[in-house]
């Protein structure tokens, strides 16, 4: 599970970096930048929903603040 979450975060950061590079090269909004931002949002939502479902099913145990 740790590896899945870490891989999802890497995908999110990679998509954000791709959009940033595309934005720096072109001053106008191009389709590559918009697609990279859309992927980032999609990955973030998918990760959030996955964590909620896995917590509900008992695969992830919330520890709280100690």
Predicted model as a PDB file, atoms N, CA, C, CB and O in Angstrom, pLDDT in the B-factor column:
MODEL        1                                                                  
ATOM      1  N   UNK A   1       0.820  -1.184   0.000  1.00 71.00           N  
ATOM      2  CA  UNK A   1       0.000   0.000   0.000  1.00 71.00           C  
ATOM      3  C   UNK A   1       0.872   1.259   0.000  1.00 71.00           C  
ATOM      4  CB  UNK A   1      -0.937  -0.008   1.203  1.00 71.00           C  
ATOM      5  O   UNK A   1       0.555   2.244  -0.668  1.00 71.00           O  
ATOM      6  N   UNK A   2       1.967   1.215   0.753  1.00 76.00           N  
ATOM      7  CA  UNK A   2       2.860   2.369   0.803  1.00 76.00           C  
ATOM      8  C   UNK A   2       3.417   2.684  -0.586  1.00 76.00           C  
ATOM      9  CB  UNK A   2       4.009   2.116   1.794  1.00 76.00           C  
ATOM     10  O   UNK A   2       3.563   3.846  -0.968  1.00 76.00           O  
ATOM     11  N   UNK A   3       3.721   1.632  -1.320  1.00 86.00           N  
ATOM     12  CA  UNK A   3       4.301   1.829  -2.645  1.00 86.00           C  
ATOM     13  C   UNK A   3       3.286   2.407  -3.624  1.00 86.00           C  
ATOM     14  CB  UNK A   3       4.846   0.514  -3.180  1.00 86.00           C  
ATOM     15  O   UNK A   3       3.636   3.210  -4.489  1.00 86.00           O  
ATOM     16  N   UNK A   4       2.037   1.999  -3.485  1.00 80.00           N  
ATOM     17  CA  UNK A   4       0.976   2.534  -4.347  1.00 80.00           C  
ATOM     18  C   UNK A   4       0.797   4.034  -4.107  1.00 80.00           C  
ATOM     19  CB  UNK A   4      -0.359   1.788  -4.095  1.00 80.00           C  
ATOM     20  O   UNK A   4       0.712   4.810  -5.059  1.00 80.00           O  
ATOM     21  N   UNK A   5       0.740   4.437  -2.855  1.00 80.00           N  
ATOM     22  CA  UNK A   5       0.561   5.855  -2.521  1.00 80.00           C  
ATOM     23  C   UNK A   5       1.782   6.648  -2.979  1.00 80.00           C  
ATOM     24  CB  UNK A   5       0.333   6.041  -0.991  1.00 80.00           C  
ATOM     25  O   UNK A   5       1.639   7.741  -3.528  1.00 80.00           O  
ATOM     26  N   UNK A   6       2.972   6.111  -2.761  1.00 85.00           N  
ATOM     27  CA  UNK A   6       4.185   6.803  -3.196  1.00 85.00           C  
ATOM     28  C   UNK A   6       4.214   6.952  -4.717  1.00 85.00           C  
ATOM     29  CB  UNK A   6       5.434   6.048  -2.715  1.00 85.00           C  
ATOM     30  O   UNK A   6       4.595   8.004  -5.232  1.00 85.00           O  
ATOM     31  N   UNK A   7       3.814   5.905  -5.433  1.00 87.00           N  
ATOM     32  CA  UNK A   7       3.784   5.981  -6.898  1.00 87.00           C  
ATOM     33  C   UNK A   7       2.753   6.997  -7.371  1.00 87.00           C  
ATOM     34  CB  UNK A   7       3.478   4.601  -7.502  1.00 87.00           C  
ATOM     35  O   UNK A   7       2.991   7.715  -8.342  1.00 87.00           O  
ATOM     36  N   UNK A   8       1.610   7.064  -6.695  1.00 84.00           N  
ATOM     37  CA  UNK A   8       0.583   8.045  -7.063  1.00 84.00           C  
ATOM     38  C   UNK A   8       1.106   9.457  -6.851  1.00 84.00           C  
ATOM     39  CB  UNK A   8      -0.706   7.825  -6.242  1.00 84.00           C  
ATOM     40  O   UNK A   8       0.874  10.328  -7.689  1.00 84.00           O  
ATOM     41  N   UNK A   9       1.808   9.701  -5.747  1.00 84.00           N  
ATOM     42  CA  UNK A   9       2.372  11.022  -5.511  1.00 84.00           C  
ATOM     43  C   UNK A   9       3.426  11.378  -6.555  1.00 84.00           C  
ATOM     44  CB  UNK A   9       2.975  11.092  -4.117  1.00 84.00           C  
ATOM     45  O   UNK A   9       3.516  12.529  -6.982  1.00 84.00           O  
ATOM     46  N   UNK A  10       4.217  10.400  -6.961  1.00 89.00           N  
ATOM     47  CA  UNK A  10       5.212  10.647  -8.012  1.00 89.00           C  
ATOM     48  C   UNK A  10       4.522  11.018  -9.320  1.00 89.00           C  
ATOM     49  CB  UNK A  10       6.113   9.404  -8.215  1.00 89.00           C  
ATOM     50  O   UNK A  10       4.975  11.921 -10.024  1.00 89.00           O  
ATOM     51  N   UNK A  11       3.428  10.329  -9.655  1.00 85.00           N  
ATOM     52  CA  UNK A  11       2.674  10.663 -10.867  1.00 85.00           C  
ATOM     53  C   UNK A  11       2.085  12.073 -10.785  1.00 85.00           C  
ATOM     54  CB  UNK A  11       1.553   9.637 -11.095  1.00 85.00           C  
ATOM     55  O   UNK A  11       2.095  12.809 -11.771  1.00 85.00           O  
ATOM     56  N   UNK A  12       1.578  12.443  -9.623  1.00 84.00           N  
ATOM     57  CA  UNK A  12       0.996  13.773  -9.448  1.00 84.00           C  
ATOM     58  C   UNK A  12       2.056  14.848  -9.602  1.00 84.00           C  
ATOM     59  CB  UNK A  12       0.322  13.892  -8.079  1.00 84.00           C  
ATOM     60  O   UNK A  12       1.840  15.833 -10.307  1.00 84.00           O  
ATOM     61  N   UNK A  13       3.193  14.672  -8.954  1.00 88.00           N  
ATOM     62  CA  UNK A  13       4.285  15.656  -9.042  1.00 88.00           C  
ATOM     63  C   UNK A  13       4.853  15.692 -10.462  1.00 88.00           C  
ATOM     64  CB  UNK A  13       5.410  15.321  -8.020  1.00 88.00           C  
ATOM     65  O   UNK A  13       5.180  16.767 -10.965  1.00 88.00           O  
ATOM     66  N   UNK A  14       4.975  14.537 -11.113  1.00 86.00           N  
ATOM     67  CA  UNK A  14       5.469  14.491 -12.494  1.00 86.00           C  
ATOM     68  C   UNK A  14       4.546  15.230 -13.452  1.00 86.00           C  
ATOM     69  CB  UNK A  14       5.627  13.047 -12.950  1.00 86.00           C  
ATOM     70  O   UNK A  14       5.012  15.942 -14.342  1.00 86.00           O  
ATOM     71  N   UNK A  15       3.256  15.065 -13.276  1.00 82.00           N  
ATOM     72  CA  UNK A  15       2.294  15.770 -14.116  1.00 82.00           C  
ATOM     73  C   UNK A  15       2.359  17.275 -13.880  1.00 82.00           C  
ATOM     74  CB  UNK A  15       0.878  15.255 -13.849  1.00 82.00           C  
ATOM     75  O   UNK A  15       2.268  18.065 -14.820  1.00 82.00           O  
ATOM     76  N   UNK A  16       2.516  17.660 -12.625  1.00 83.00           N  
ATOM     77  CA  UNK A  16       2.641  19.083 -12.302  1.00 83.00           C  
ATOM     78  C   UNK A  16       3.918  19.664 -12.918  1.00 83.00           C  
ATOM     79  CB  UNK A  16       2.642  19.292 -10.770  1.00 83.00           C  
ATOM     80  O   UNK A  16       3.902  20.777 -13.443  1.00 83.00           O  
ATOM     81  N   UNK A  17       5.005  18.924 -12.854  1.00 85.00           N  
ATOM     82  CA  UNK A  17       6.260  19.397 -13.451  1.00 85.00           C  
ATOM     83  C   UNK A  17       6.134  19.506 -14.966  1.00 85.00           C  
ATOM     84  CB  UNK A  17       7.420  18.455 -13.085  1.00 85.00           C  
ATOM     85  O   UNK A  17       6.650  20.451 -15.562  1.00 85.00           O  
ATOM     86  N   UNK A  18       5.458  18.552 -15.589  1.00 83.00           N  
ATOM     87  CA  UNK A  18       5.257  18.598 -17.034  1.00 83.00           C  
ATOM     88  C   UNK A  18       4.450  19.834 -17.434  1.00 83.00           C  
ATOM     89  CB  UNK A  18       4.548  17.323 -17.514  1.00 83.00           C  
ATOM     90  O   UNK A  18       4.770  20.500 -18.419  1.00 83.00           O  
ATOM     91  N   UNK A  19       3.416  20.132 -16.673  1.00 80.00           N  
ATOM     92  CA  UNK A  19       2.612  21.320 -16.967  1.00 80.00           C  
ATOM     93  C   UNK A  19       3.422  22.589 -16.765  1.00 80.00           C  
ATOM     94  CB  UNK A  19       1.359  21.352 -16.088  1.00 80.00           C  
ATOM     95  O   UNK A  19       3.288  23.540 -17.535  1.00 80.00           O  
ATOM     96  N   UNK A  20       4.259  22.612 -15.739  1.00 82.00           N  
ATOM     97  CA  UNK A  20       5.084  23.794 -15.473  1.00 82.00           C  
ATOM     98  C   UNK A  20       6.089  24.032 -16.602  1.00 82.00           C  
ATOM     99  CB  UNK A  20       5.825  23.638 -14.133  1.00 82.00           C  
ATOM    100  O   UNK A  20       6.280  25.166 -17.041  1.00 82.00           O  
ATOM    101  N   UNK A  21       6.723  22.966 -17.063  1.00 83.00           N  
ATOM    102  CA  UNK A  21       7.686  23.095 -18.165  1.00 83.00           C  
ATOM    103  C   UNK A  21       6.981  23.569 -19.421  1.00 83.00           C  
ATOM    104  CB  UNK A  21       8.403  21.753 -18.431  1.00 83.00           C  
ATOM    105  O   UNK A  21       7.488  24.434 -20.134  1.00 83.00           O  
ATOM    106  N   UNK A  22       5.813  23.006 -19.693  1.00 79.00           N  
ATOM    107  CA  UNK A  22       5.044  23.414 -20.867  1.00 79.00           C  
ATOM    108  C   UNK A  22       4.612  24.875 -20.757  1.00 79.00           C  
ATOM    109  CB  UNK A  22       3.814  22.510 -21.041  1.00 79.00           C  
ATOM    110  O   UNK A  22       4.595  25.599 -21.753  1.00 79.00           O  
ATOM    111  N   UNK A  23       4.268  25.300 -19.558  1.00 79.00           N  
ATOM    112  CA  UNK A  23       3.838  26.677 -19.349  1.00 79.00           C  
ATOM    113  C   UNK A  23       5.011  27.646 -19.526  1.00 79.00           C  
ATOM    114  CB  UNK A  23       3.219  26.837 -17.952  1.00 79.00           C  
ATOM    115  O   UNK A  23       4.826  28.745 -20.048  1.00 79.00           O  
ATOM    116  N   UNK A  24       6.202  27.258 -19.102  1.00 83.00           N  
ATOM    117  CA  UNK A  24       7.370  28.134 -19.217  1.00 83.00           C  
ATOM    118  C   UNK A  24       7.829  28.261 -20.673  1.00 83.00           C  
ATOM    119  CB  UNK A  24       8.521  27.602 -18.348  1.00 83.00           C  
ATOM    120  O   UNK A  24       8.350  29.305 -21.065  1.00 83.00           O  
ATOM    121  N   UNK A  25       7.642  27.224 -21.466  1.00 83.00           N  
ATOM    122  CA  UNK A  25       8.070  27.274 -22.867  1.00 83.00           C  
ATOM    123  C   UNK A  25       7.118  28.089 -23.730  1.00 83.00           C  
ATOM    124  CB  UNK A  25       8.187  25.869 -23.426  1.00 83.00           C  
ATOM    125  O   UNK A  25       7.544  28.739 -24.685  1.00 83.00           O  
ATOM    126  N   UNK A  26       5.848  28.057 -23.402  1.00 77.00           N  
ATOM    127  CA  UNK A  26       4.845  28.752 -24.196  1.00 77.00           C  
ATOM    128  C   UNK A  26       4.098  29.723 -23.296  1.00 77.00           C  
ATOM    129  CB  UNK A  26       3.866  27.751 -24.870  1.00 77.00           C  
ATOM    130  O   UNK A  26       3.699  29.362 -22.189  1.00 77.00           O  
ATOM    131  N   UNK A  27       3.908  30.933 -23.755  1.00 71.00           N  
ATOM    132  CA  UNK A  27       3.227  31.942 -22.938  1.00 71.00           C  
ATOM    133  C   UNK A  27       1.710  31.784 -22.952  1.00 71.00           C  
ATOM    134  CB  UNK A  27       3.593  33.327 -23.421  1.00 71.00           C  
ATOM    135  O   UNK A  27       1.029  32.283 -22.056  1.00 71.00           O  
ATOM    136  N   UNK A  28       1.180  31.104 -23.949  1.00 74.00           N  
ATOM    137  CA  UNK A  28      -0.266  30.899 -24.009  1.00 74.00           C  
ATOM    138  C   UNK A  28      -0.599  29.477 -23.535  1.00 74.00           C  
ATOM    139  CB  UNK A  28      -0.802  31.140 -25.459  1.00 74.00           C  
ATOM    140  O   UNK A  28       0.270  28.607 -23.477  1.00 74.00           O  
ATOM    141  N   UNK A  29      -1.854  29.269 -23.204  1.00 70.00           N  
ATOM    142  CA  UNK A  29      -2.287  27.943 -22.750  1.00 70.00           C  
ATOM    143  C   UNK A  29      -2.358  26.996 -23.946  1.00 70.00           C  
ATOM    144  CB  UNK A  29      -3.670  28.023 -22.031  1.00 70.00           C  
ATOM    145  O   UNK A  29      -3.197  27.165 -24.831  1.00 70.00           O  
ATOM    146  N   UNK A  30      -1.488  26.017 -23.966  1.00 77.00           N  
ATOM    147  CA  UNK A  30      -1.516  25.060 -25.061  1.00 77.00           C  
ATOM    148  C   UNK A  30      -2.155  23.752 -24.582  1.00 77.00           C  
ATOM    149  CB  UNK A  30      -0.083  24.809 -25.608  1.00 77.00           C  
ATOM    150  O   UNK A  30      -2.251  23.527 -23.375  1.00 77.00           O  
ATOM    151  N   UNK A  31      -2.583  22.905 -25.485  1.00 82.00           N  
ATOM    152  CA  UNK A  31      -3.284  21.673 -25.100  1.00 82.00           C  
ATOM    153  C   UNK A  31      -2.447  20.734 -24.222  1.00 82.00           C  
ATOM    154  CB  UNK A  31      -3.716  20.934 -26.342  1.00 82.00           C  
ATOM    155  O   UNK A  31      -3.001  20.021 -23.385  1.00 82.00           O  
ATOM    156  N   UNK A  32      -1.124  20.725 -24.403  1.00 77.00           N  
ATOM    157  CA  UNK A  32      -0.272  19.852 -23.599  1.00 77.00           C  
ATOM    158  C   UNK A  32      -0.311  20.258 -22.126  1.00 77.00           C  
ATOM    159  CB  UNK A  32       1.173  19.885 -24.121  1.00 77.00           C  
ATOM    160  O   UNK A  32      -0.360  19.402 -21.242  1.00 77.00           O  
ATOM    161  N   UNK A  33      -0.289  21.552 -21.870  1.00 79.00           N  
ATOM    162  CA  UNK A  33      -0.329  22.047 -20.498  1.00 79.00           C  
ATOM    163  C   UNK A  33      -1.688  21.740 -19.862  1.00 79.00           C  
ATOM    164  CB  UNK A  33      -0.048  23.566 -20.462  1.00 79.00           C  
ATOM    165  O   UNK A  33      -1.754  21.303 -18.713  1.00 79.00           O  
ATOM    166  N   UNK A  34      -2.752  21.966 -20.601  1.00 81.00           N  
ATOM    167  CA  UNK A  34      -4.100  21.715 -20.076  1.00 81.00           C  
ATOM    168  C   UNK A  34      -4.277  20.236 -19.779  1.00 81.00           C  
ATOM    169  CB  UNK A  34      -5.179  22.193 -21.074  1.00 81.00           C  
ATOM    170  O   UNK A  34      -4.875  19.877 -18.765  1.00 81.00           O  
ATOM    171  N   UNK A  35      -3.764  19.372 -20.651  1.00 81.00           N  
ATOM    172  CA  UNK A  35      -3.860  17.930 -20.442  1.00 81.00           C  
ATOM    173  C   UNK A  35      -3.061  17.508 -19.204  1.00 81.00           C  
ATOM    174  CB  UNK A  35      -3.358  17.172 -21.689  1.00 81.00           C  
ATOM    175  O   UNK A  35      -3.506  16.646 -18.446  1.00 81.00           O  
ATOM    176  N   UNK A  36      -1.886  18.108 -18.995  1.00 80.00           N  
ATOM    177  CA  UNK A  36      -1.072  17.766 -17.825  1.00 80.00           C  
ATOM    178  C   UNK A  36      -1.772  18.181 -16.535  1.00 80.00           C  
ATOM    179  CB  UNK A  36       0.310  18.436 -17.916  1.00 80.00           C  
ATOM    180  O   UNK A  36      -1.757  17.438 -15.553  1.00 80.00           O  
ATOM    181  N   UNK A  37      -2.389  19.370 -16.532  1.00 81.00           N  
ATOM    182  CA  UNK A  37      -3.126  19.796 -15.342  1.00 81.00           C  
ATOM    183  C   UNK A  37      -4.352  18.908 -15.108  1.00 81.00           C  
ATOM    184  CB  UNK A  37      -3.556  21.267 -15.479  1.00 81.00           C  
ATOM    185  O   UNK A  37      -4.678  18.597 -13.962  1.00 81.00           O  
ATOM    186  N   UNK A  38      -5.018  18.507 -16.162  1.00 84.00           N  
ATOM    187  CA  UNK A  38      -6.181  17.627 -16.023  1.00 84.00           C  
ATOM    188  C   UNK A  38      -5.762  16.261 -15.470  1.00 84.00           C  
ATOM    189  CB  UNK A  38      -6.895  17.458 -17.385  1.00 84.00           C  
ATOM    190  O   UNK A  38      -6.462  15.697 -14.629  1.00 84.00           O  
ATOM    191  N   UNK A  39      -4.643  15.731 -15.928  1.00 83.00           N  
ATOM    192  CA  UNK A  39      -4.134  14.471 -15.391  1.00 83.00           C  
ATOM    193  C   UNK A  39      -3.793  14.596 -13.913  1.00 83.00           C  
ATOM    194  CB  UNK A  39      -2.906  14.019 -16.173  1.00 83.00           C  
ATOM    195  O   UNK A  39      -4.064  13.688 -13.128  1.00 83.00           O  
ATOM    196  N   UNK A  40      -3.199  15.721 -13.537  1.00 83.00           N  
ATOM    197  CA  UNK A  40      -2.840  15.929 -12.128  1.00 83.00           C  
ATOM    198  C   UNK A  40      -4.082  15.920 -11.257  1.00 83.00           C  
ATOM    199  CB  UNK A  40      -2.078  17.254 -11.947  1.00 83.00           C  
ATOM    200  O   UNK A  40      -4.106  15.288 -10.201  1.00 83.00           O  
ATOM    201  N   UNK A  41      -5.110  16.621 -11.700  1.00 87.00           N  
ATOM    202  CA  UNK A  41      -6.365  16.656 -10.933  1.00 87.00           C  
ATOM    203  C   UNK A  41      -6.981  15.262 -10.886  1.00 87.00           C  
ATOM    204  CB  UNK A  41      -7.369  17.670 -11.555  1.00 87.00           C  
ATOM    205  O   UNK A  41      -7.464  14.836  -9.837  1.00 87.00           O  
ATOM    206  N   UNK A  42      -6.969  14.555 -11.996  1.00 87.00           N  
ATOM    207  CA  UNK A  42      -7.505  13.200 -12.036  1.00 87.00           C  
ATOM    208  C   UNK A  42      -6.757  12.251 -11.115  1.00 87.00           C  
ATOM    209  CB  UNK A  42      -7.465  12.674 -13.444  1.00 87.00           C  
ATOM    210  O   UNK A  42      -7.379  11.468 -10.397  1.00 87.00           O  
ATOM    211  N   UNK A  43      -5.421  12.309 -11.127  1.00 86.00           N  
ATOM    212  CA  UNK A  43      -4.625  11.466 -10.232  1.00 86.00           C  
ATOM    213  C   UNK A  43      -4.901  11.796  -8.771  1.00 86.00           C  
ATOM    214  CB  UNK A  43      -3.135  11.630 -10.531  1.00 86.00           C  
ATOM    215  O   UNK A  43      -4.994  10.895  -7.938  1.00 86.00           O  
ATOM    216  N   UNK A  44      -5.032  13.074  -8.458  1.00 88.00           N  
ATOM    217  CA  UNK A  44      -5.293  13.483  -7.075  1.00 88.00           C  
ATOM    218  C   UNK A  44      -6.650  12.980  -6.598  1.00 88.00           C  
ATOM    219  CB  UNK A  44      -5.225  15.007  -6.946  1.00 88.00           C  
ATOM    220  O   UNK A  44      -6.763  12.470  -5.483  1.00 88.00           O  
ATOM    221  N   UNK A  45      -7.667  13.117  -7.419  1.00 91.00           N  
ATOM    222  CA  UNK A  45      -9.005  12.647  -7.043  1.00 91.00           C  
ATOM    223  C   UNK A  45      -9.012  11.126  -6.913  1.00 91.00           C  
ATOM    224  CB  UNK A  45     -10.058  13.102  -8.084  1.00 91.00           C  
ATOM    225  O   UNK A  45      -9.604  10.589  -5.976  1.00 91.00           O  
ATOM    226  N   UNK A  46      -8.365  10.433  -7.837  1.00 89.00           N  
ATOM    227  CA  UNK A  46      -8.311   8.969  -7.773  1.00 89.00           C  
ATOM    228  C   UNK A  46      -7.584   8.500  -6.517  1.00 89.00           C  
ATOM    229  CB  UNK A  46      -7.620   8.402  -9.021  1.00 89.00           C  
ATOM    230  O   UNK A  46      -8.015   7.540  -5.879  1.00 89.00           O  
ATOM    231  N   UNK A  47      -6.496   9.159  -6.155  1.00 88.00           N  
ATOM    232  CA  UNK A  47      -5.769   8.795  -4.944  1.00 88.00           C  
ATOM    233  C   UNK A  47      -6.626   9.024  -3.709  1.00 88.00           C  
ATOM    234  CB  UNK A  47      -4.469   9.594  -4.839  1.00 88.00           C  
ATOM    235  O   UNK A  47      -6.660   8.178  -2.815  1.00 88.00           O  
ATOM    236  N   UNK A  48      -7.312  10.145  -3.648  1.00 90.00           N  
ATOM    237  CA  UNK A  48      -8.166  10.468  -2.504  1.00 90.00           C  
ATOM    238  C   UNK A  48      -9.282   9.428  -2.348  1.00 90.00           C  
ATOM    239  CB  UNK A  48      -8.771  11.879  -2.667  1.00 90.00           C  
ATOM    240  O   UNK A  48      -9.521   8.931  -1.247  1.00 90.00           O  
ATOM    241  N   UNK A  49      -9.955   9.104  -3.444  1.00 92.00           N  
ATOM    242  CA  UNK A  49     -11.045   8.126  -3.389  1.00 92.00           C  
ATOM    243  C   UNK A  49     -10.511   6.747  -3.015  1.00 92.00           C  
ATOM    244  CB  UNK A  49     -11.785   8.062  -4.740  1.00 92.00           C  
ATOM    245  O   UNK A  49     -11.139   6.025  -2.240  1.00 92.00           O  
ATOM    246  N   UNK A  50      -9.355   6.380  -3.562  1.00 88.00           N  
ATOM    247  CA  UNK A  50      -8.758   5.083  -3.243  1.00 88.00           C  
ATOM    248  C   UNK A  50      -8.426   4.980  -1.760  1.00 88.00           C  
ATOM    249  CB  UNK A  50      -7.498   4.857  -4.078  1.00 88.00           C  
ATOM    250  O   UNK A  50      -8.683   3.949  -1.139  1.00 88.00           O  
ATOM    251  N   UNK A  51      -7.861   6.033  -1.192  1.00 86.00           N  
ATOM    252  CA  UNK A  51      -7.529   6.025   0.235  1.00 86.00           C  
ATOM    253  C   UNK A  51      -8.797   5.924   1.075  1.00 86.00           C  
ATOM    254  CB  UNK A  51      -6.734   7.292   0.617  1.00 86.00           C  
ATOM    255  O   UNK A  51      -8.819   5.194   2.067  1.00 86.00           O  
ATOM    256  N   UNK A  52      -9.850   6.640   0.698  1.00 88.00           N  
ATOM    257  CA  UNK A  52     -11.102   6.544   1.444  1.00 88.00           C  
ATOM    258  C   UNK A  52     -11.697   5.140   1.389  1.00 88.00           C  
ATOM    259  CB  UNK A  52     -12.105   7.547   0.907  1.00 88.00           C  
ATOM    260  O   UNK A  52     -12.149   4.615   2.406  1.00 88.00           O  
ATOM    261  N   UNK A  53     -11.699   4.533   0.207  1.00 91.00           N  
ATOM    262  CA  UNK A  53     -12.262   3.194   0.054  1.00 91.00           C  
ATOM    263  C   UNK A  53     -11.435   2.170   0.830  1.00 91.00           C  
ATOM    264  CB  UNK A  53     -12.333   2.805  -1.435  1.00 91.00           C  
ATOM    265  O   UNK A  53     -11.997   1.310   1.507  1.00 91.00           O  
ATOM    266  N   UNK A  54     -10.117   2.252   0.739  1.00 86.00           N  
ATOM    267  CA  UNK A  54      -9.265   1.299   1.450  1.00 86.00           C  
ATOM    268  C   UNK A  54      -9.384   1.458   2.961  1.00 86.00           C  
ATOM    269  CB  UNK A  54      -7.811   1.471   1.023  1.00 86.00           C  
ATOM    270  O   UNK A  54      -9.301   0.471   3.692  1.00 86.00           O  
ATOM    271  N   UNK A  55      -9.575   2.680   3.438  1.00 86.00           N  
ATOM    272  CA  UNK A  55      -9.786   2.881   4.870  1.00 86.00           C  
ATOM    273  C   UNK A  55     -11.121   2.295   5.298  1.00 86.00           C  
ATOM    274  CB  UNK A  55      -9.723   4.373   5.223  1.00 86.00           C  
ATOM    275  O   UNK A  55     -11.224   1.698   6.370  1.00 86.00           O  
ATOM    276  N   UNK A  56     -12.137   2.461   4.472  1.00 90.00           N  
ATOM    277  CA  UNK A  56     -13.460   1.916   4.781  1.00 90.00           C  
ATOM    278  C   UNK A  56     -13.439   0.383   4.788  1.00 90.00           C  
ATOM    279  CB  UNK A  56     -14.497   2.425   3.764  1.00 90.00           C  
ATOM    280  O   UNK A  56     -14.120  -0.240   5.603  1.00 90.00           O  
ATOM    281  N   UNK A  57     -12.666  -0.223   3.889  1.00 91.00           N  
ATOM    282  CA  UNK A  57     -12.573  -1.676   3.829  1.00 91.00           C  
ATOM    283  C   UNK A  57     -11.644  -2.261   4.895  1.00 91.00           C  
ATOM    284  CB  UNK A  57     -12.098  -2.094   2.463  1.00 91.00           C  
ATOM    285  O   UNK A  57     -11.626  -3.475   5.097  1.00 91.00           O  
ATOM    286  N   UNK A  58     -10.881  -1.418   5.574  1.00 88.00           N  
ATOM    287  CA  UNK A  58     -10.015  -1.885   6.651  1.00 88.00           C  
ATOM    288  C   UNK A  58      -8.584  -2.182   6.256  1.00 88.00           C  
ATOM    289  CB  UNK A  58     -10.590  -3.087   7.237  1.00 88.00           C  
ATOM    290  O   UNK A  58      -7.811  -2.676   7.077  1.00 88.00           O  
ATOM    291  N   UNK A  59      -8.213  -1.894   5.022  1.00 86.00           N  
ATOM    292  CA  UNK A  59      -6.838  -2.131   4.597  1.00 86.00           C  
ATOM    293  C   UNK A  59      -5.882  -1.081   5.151  1.00 86.00           C  
ATOM    294  CB  UNK A  59      -6.756  -2.154   3.083  1.00 86.00           C  
ATOM    295  O   UNK A  59      -4.693  -1.349   5.325  1.00 86.00           O  
ATOM    296  N   UNK A  60      -6.397   0.107   5.426  1.00 82.00           N  
ATOM    297  CA  UNK A  60      -5.602   1.184   5.998  1.00 82.00           C  
ATOM    298  C   UNK A  60      -6.230   1.516   7.346  1.00 82.00           C  
ATOM    299  CB  UNK A  60      -5.548   2.449   5.045  1.00 82.00           C  
ATOM    300  O   UNK A  60      -7.434   1.753   7.442  1.00 82.00           O  
ATOM    301  N   UNK A  61      -5.405   1.531   8.380  1.00 82.00           N  
ATOM    302  CA  UNK A  61      -5.883   1.847   9.710  1.00 82.00           C  
ATOM    303  C   UNK A  61      -5.460   3.263  10.082  1.00 82.00           C  
ATOM    304  CB  UNK A  61      -5.355   0.830  10.736  1.00 82.00           C  
ATOM    305  O   UNK A  61      -4.265   3.554  10.127  1.00 82.00           O  
ATOM    306  N   UNK A  62      -6.421   4.153  10.351  1.00 78.00           N  
ATOM    307  CA  UNK A  62      -6.053   5.492  10.777  1.00 78.00           C  
ATOM    308  C   UNK A  62      -5.433   5.439  12.173  1.00 78.00           C  
ATOM    309  CB  UNK A  62      -7.282   6.428  10.759  1.00 78.00           C  
ATOM    310  O   UNK A  62      -5.948   4.756  13.058  1.00 78.00           O  
ATOM    311  N   UNK A  63      -4.344   6.148  12.366  1.00 79.00           N  
ATOM    312  CA  UNK A  63      -3.658   6.112  13.658  1.00 79.00           C  
ATOM    313  C   UNK A  63      -3.975   7.339  14.499  1.00 79.00           C  
ATOM    314  CB  UNK A  63      -2.156   6.003  13.454  1.00 79.00           C  
ATOM    315  O   UNK A  63      -3.868   7.289  15.725  1.00 79.00           O  
ATOM    316  N   UNK A  64      -4.362   8.431  13.868  1.00 70.00           N  
ATOM    317  CA  UNK A  64      -4.658   9.645  14.615  1.00 70.00           C  
ATOM    318  C   UNK A  64      -3.399  10.340  15.096  1.00 70.00           C  
ATOM    319  CB  UNK A  64      -5.546   9.329  15.790  1.00 70.00           C  
ATOM    320  O   UNK A  64      -2.284   9.949  14.752  1.00 70.00           O  
ATOM    321  N   UNK A  65      -3.592  11.356  15.883  1.00 72.00           N  
ATOM    322  CA  UNK A  65      -2.474  12.136  16.428  1.00 72.00           C  
ATOM    323  C   UNK A  65      -2.108  11.539  17.778  1.00 72.00           C  
ATOM    324  CB  UNK A  65      -2.839  13.664  16.563  1.00 72.00           C  
ATOM    325  O   UNK A  65      -2.970  11.326  18.630  1.00 72.00           O  
ATOM    326  N   UNK A  66      -0.840  11.278  17.961  1.00 66.00           N  
ATOM    327  CA  UNK A  66      -0.389  10.673  19.224  1.00 66.00           C  
ATOM    328  C   UNK A  66       0.291  11.681  20.092  1.00 66.00           C  
ATOM    329  CB  UNK A  66       0.547   9.512  18.969  1.00 66.00           C  
ATOM    330  O   UNK A  66       0.734  11.350  21.192  1.00 66.00           O  
TER     331      UNK A  66                                                      
ENDMDL                                                                          
END                                                                             
